Amino acid sequence: MSKAKAGTDKNLQNVVADLDQTAVNSHHAQQIQQDTNDRRHQDSLNHDKTEDMDPSHS
């Protein structure tokens, strides 16, 4: 992995590196797709701002 250049977003560099991968077979393609899905799911969990409406947890 190359070092991030000044002013370049490291996360975007990693995304570009992931997108540059070429799947060698259908199983590898599925694994790449699952990695993408896992990152999207984790990102949605990290940005979930809903509050617990049950006051018993306070």
Backbone as a chain_set.jsonl record, in Angstrom:
{"seq": "MSKAKAGTDKNLQNVVADLDQTAVNSHHAQQIQQDTNDRRHQDSLNHDKTEDMDPSHS", "coords": {"N": [[0.859, -1.181, 0.0], [0.556, 2.162, -0.833], [1.84, 5.228, 0.558], [-0.263, 7.791, 1.872], [-0.825, 10.744, 0.068], [-0.252, 14.228, 0.676], [-3.179, 15.942, 1.502], [-4.814, 14.026, 0.398], [-7.428, 11.789, 0.869], [-7.153, 9.108, 2.985], [-8.934, 6.987, 3.394], [-10.417, 7.019, 1.035], [-8.407, 6.333, -0.753], [-8.01, 3.678, -0.023], [-10.467, 2.583, -0.764], [-10.383, 2.909, -3.521], [-8.229, 1.226, -4.073], [-9.393, -1.214, -3.379], [-11.434, -1.353, -5.29], [-9.946, -1.669, -7.563], [-9.302, -4.316, -7.675], [-9.409, -7.399, -9.425], [-11.613, -9.961, -9.862], [-10.86, -13.414, -9.696], [-12.378, -15.651, -9.985], [-15.791, -16.84, -9.639], [-16.286, -17.283, -6.929], [-14.37, -15.708, -5.636], [-15.211, -13.219, -6.552], [-17.665, -13.071, -5.225], [-16.773, -12.929, -2.594], [-15.45, -10.461, -2.599], [-17.643, -8.793, -3.088], [-19.113, -9.31, -0.767], [-17.423, -8.239, 1.177], [-17.688, -5.534, 0.558], [-20.417, -5.192, 1.131], [-20.362, -5.735, 3.877], [-18.825, -3.571, 4.82], [-20.527, -1.428, 4.168], [-22.718, -2.05, 5.792], [-21.569, -1.879, 8.369], [-20.882, 0.81, 8.338], [-23.409, 1.983, 8.254], [-24.338, 1.21, 10.75], [-22.588, 2.606, 12.373], [-23.387, 5.194, 11.922], [-25.92, 5.372, 12.863], [-28.267, 7.199, 14.46], [-30.454, 6.878, 16.024], [-32.47, 7.011, 18.954], [-32.913, 5.242, 21.993], [-36.15, 4.547, 22.862], [-37.163, 3.574, 25.159], [-37.464, 4.379, 28.431], [-36.527, 2.941, 30.597], [-33.928, 2.164, 30.337], [-32.263, 4.218, 31.013]], "CA": [[0.0, 0.0, 0.0], [1.35, 3.382, -0.898], [1.528, 6.226, 1.575], [-1.206, 8.824, 1.448], [-0.234, 12.027, -0.285], [-0.839, 15.359, 1.402], [-4.458, 16.386, 0.959], [-5.555, 12.906, -0.151], [-8.147, 11.045, 1.892], [-6.633, 7.739, 3.063], [-10.045, 6.051, 3.223], [-10.741, 6.941, -0.388], [-7.348, 5.571, -1.405], [-8.273, 2.266, 0.236], [-11.617, 2.198, -1.575], [-9.899, 2.794, -4.898], [-7.424, 0.003, -4.138], [-10.326, -2.342, -3.372], [-12.142, -1.388, -6.567], [-9.005, -2.078, -8.605], [-9.153, -5.77, -7.677], [-10.136, -8.147, -10.434], [-11.939, -11.28, -9.326], [-10.315, -14.491, -10.517], [-13.465, -16.6, -10.244], [-17.053, -16.372, -9.057], [-16.192, -17.297, -5.468], [-13.607, -14.515, -5.256], [-16.095, -12.08, -6.818], [-18.645, -13.036, -4.147], [-16.079, -12.47, -1.392], [-15.233, -9.016, -2.752], [-18.948, -8.155, -2.911], [-19.489, -9.417, 0.639], [-16.623, -7.245, 1.896], [-18.344, -4.243, 0.316], [-21.668, -5.184, 1.897], [-20.022, -5.649, 5.297], [-18.41, -2.189, 5.11], [-21.728, -0.586, 4.132], [-23.522, -2.344, 6.98], [-20.889, -1.315, 9.526], [-20.999, 2.258, 8.235], [-24.771, 2.374, 8.646], [-24.427, 1.057, 12.204], [-21.807, 3.678, 12.987], [-24.066, 6.474, 11.747], [-27.288, 5.265, 13.356], [-28.444, 8.166, 15.542], [-31.734, 6.685, 16.699], [-32.377, 6.915, 20.402], [-33.755, 4.241, 22.628], [-37.362, 5.21, 23.352], [-37.542, 2.937, 26.418], [-36.78, 5.126, 29.485], [-36.007, 2.075, 31.642], [-32.486, 1.962, 30.1], [-31.533, 5.426, 31.394]], "C": [[0.893, 1.228, 0.0], [0.927, 4.344, 0.204], [0.574, 7.272, 0.998], [-0.453, 10.116, 1.154], [-0.946, 13.128, 0.49], [-2.135, 15.791, 0.715], [-5.291, 15.268, 0.36], [-6.173, 12.114, 0.994], [-7.692, 9.583, 1.874], [-7.745, 6.722, 2.847], [-10.43, 5.904, 1.762], [-9.672, 6.186, -1.155], [-7.582, 4.081, -1.216], [-9.45, 1.76, -0.591], [-11.182, 2.001, -3.02], [-9.075, 1.523, -5.063], [-8.326, -1.23, -4.165], [-11.054, -2.473, -4.703], [-11.242, -1.844, -7.711], [-8.805, -3.586, -8.666], [-9.982, -6.385, -8.787], [-10.367, -9.549, -9.882], [-11.434, -12.361, -10.273], [-11.357, -15.564, -10.825], [-14.715, -16.107, -9.51], [-17.009, -16.356, -7.529], [-15.449, -16.064, -4.972], [-14.452, -13.258, -5.471], [-17.129, -11.94, -5.702], [-18.003, -12.535, -2.858], [-15.832, -10.969, -1.439], [-16.546, -8.274, -2.514], [-19.372, -8.196, -1.45], [-18.702, -8.438, 1.494], [-17.24, -5.859, 1.76], [-19.623, -4.131, 1.138], [-21.394, -5.04, 3.391], [-19.607, -4.234, 5.684], [-19.607, -1.257, 5.117], [-22.576, -0.795, 5.385], [-22.879, -1.721, 8.219], [-20.991, 0.208, 9.519], [-22.39, 2.714, 8.661], [-24.961, 2.218, 10.154], [-23.711, 2.199, 12.917], [-22.523, 5.021, 12.919], [-25.521, 6.442, 12.209], [-27.443, 6.157, 14.58], [-29.78, 8.0, 16.255], [-31.52, 6.513, 18.188], [-33.32, 5.855, 20.916], [-34.966, 4.954, 23.247], [-37.834, 4.624, 24.683], [-36.787, 3.615, 27.559], [-36.196, 4.232, 30.582], [-34.493, 1.831, 31.494], [-31.66, 3.149, 30.568], [-30.806, 5.256, 32.704]], "O": [[1.865, 1.307, 0.75], [-0.192, 4.281, 0.713], [0.606, 7.588, -0.192], [0.438, 10.52, 1.901], [-2.095, 12.974, 0.903], [-2.173, 15.979, -0.501], [-6.383, 15.53, -0.144], [-5.499, 11.808, 1.977], [-7.834, 8.901, 0.859], [-7.531, 5.703, 2.19], [-10.733, 4.804, 1.299], [-9.984, 5.472, -2.108], [-7.377, 3.3, -2.145], [-9.428, 0.625, -1.067], [-11.575, 1.028, -3.664], [-9.2, 0.823, -6.068], [-8.052, -2.184, -4.893], [-11.267, -3.584, -5.189], [-11.732, -2.352, -8.72], [-8.199, -4.087, -9.612], [-11.104, -5.958, -9.058], [-9.425, -10.234, -9.484], [-11.56, -12.244, -11.491], [-11.232, -16.297, -11.806], [-14.684, -15.074, -8.842], [-17.633, -15.498, -6.904], [-15.86, -15.444, -3.991], [-14.409, -12.336, -4.657], [-17.438, -10.826, -5.278], [-18.631, -11.79, -2.106], [-15.988, -10.281, -0.43], [-16.571, -7.254, -1.827], [-19.931, -7.224, -0.943], [-19.248, -7.863, 2.436], [-17.307, -5.103, 2.729], [-19.881, -3.103, 1.764], [-22.101, -4.314, 4.091], [-19.987, -3.745, 6.747], [-19.701, -0.382, 5.978], [-23.088, 0.162, 5.965], [-23.569, -1.102, 9.03], [-21.165, 0.826, 10.569], [-22.53, 3.722, 9.353], [-25.671, 3.012, 10.77], [-24.179, 2.693, 13.942], [-22.294, 5.89, 13.759], [-26.269, 7.389, 11.967], [-26.829, 5.907, 15.617], [-30.195, 8.882, 17.007], [-30.521, 5.943, 18.628], [-34.383, 5.607, 20.347], [-34.805, 5.862, 24.063], [-38.795, 5.118, 25.271], [-35.571, 3.447, 27.657], [-35.439, 4.72, 31.422], [-33.853, 1.345, 32.426], [-30.432, 3.078, 30.517], [-30.143, 6.184, 33.167]]}, "num_chains": 1, "name": "protein.A"}
